């Protein structure tokens, strides 16, 4: 039972480089989301999706793109990385965010931008 | 907009002592309230949640929380802390209104346990 799988777990980028953080879930959850976690800031929502083909912005969307072509996958793209994007990124999914509110989290991806 | 405040950044307790972690929220209607726990290097795991009904809710690992509407609080408690409870704890609020898909998290309280 894999749950929510994030890759890579660690990544170092140079300013201006692009990359994609992968997120996959095998629970048939319609809702998926990306958070970033910074010291003393808690978790802040970047983007979320309520189903394939539907995405929306969260609290801190600038500098990030997402797409949802399948129910299982929700990749997060950094088009031109900046040092301010150094953070730990978490993907989370839910069977029904409105009815249960329970999020299932991946183990995180630690990104450093030099 | 909804918001969550966790007044304590870091709490240290002795093993076997009782624990209370504070959470205050700001929300116009009846909120959905949650407590999550994060062990080092891990993602978050749901401890318990409140949607409606009994204001005292039980969760996993012996934790409980009480919703107090008059105080806009949802404090987490445990009668006897174990060393394995050392982790970071996050309170979160969800919008119970139709069409909202966001949980707002507090900044977290780090719990240290002294043997």
Interface residues (C-beta under 8 A of the other chain):
Chain A: X4 X31 X35 X40 X41 X42 X43 X44 X45 X48 X50 X56 X58 X59 X90 X92 X97 X98 X100 X101 X102 X103 X105 X106 X107 X108
Chain B: X9 X32 X34 X36 X41 X42 X43 X44 X45 X46 X49 X51 X90 X94 X98 X100 X101 X102 X103 X104 X105 X106 X107 X108
